[in-house]
Amino acid sequence: MEMEIHTQRLRITPCTEEILQITLRADGYEIAPHVKNYLEEYRIDPSLMGWGVWVVIEKEEEKIVGDIGFKGKPDFKRTVEVGYGIVPSDQNKGYATEAVRAIIDWALTSVNVEKILAECHVDNIASIRVLEKINMQKCKHDKEMLKWQLNKLLDER
């Protein structure tokens, strides 16, 4: 599977120590704990490549605008969960929708993936819009969180 994704405006690449050196020059992007945890796990298990954190880079300015990825390799049910975050100064530009759509399309090319999951807080209107735009379906709801899914066989984007 290809390990770099290109969209109209973005380059999405698996997170490595080398890639994070770019973040020293990135405006507003901070290396979050989940990224550090992923890199520690990746050092132990290189087969996580592609199933962890990816960095979202805006092509024109070559700057990191966020990160995206999966919360681990596909499980025995052929399911992965996607998560994402865009730097506040780069939100509301459509980057999240563009990046999530691209990484989901990438994952669905794997024979090991049949379902993509996501979750967001019930009051996270921006994430709700992103997940709706890429045709994910709400599958669970509690007081704080909405759960979403997209099945490979039902995906009609």
Secondary structure, 3 states (H helix, E strand, C coil): CCCCEECCCEEEEECCHHHHHHHHHCCCCCCCHHHHHHHHHHHHCHHHCCCCEEEEEECCCCEEEEEEEECCCCCCCCEEEEEEEECHHHCCCCHHHHHHHHHHHHHHCCCCCCEEEEEEECCCHHHHHHHHHCCCEEEEECCCEEEEEEEHHHCCC
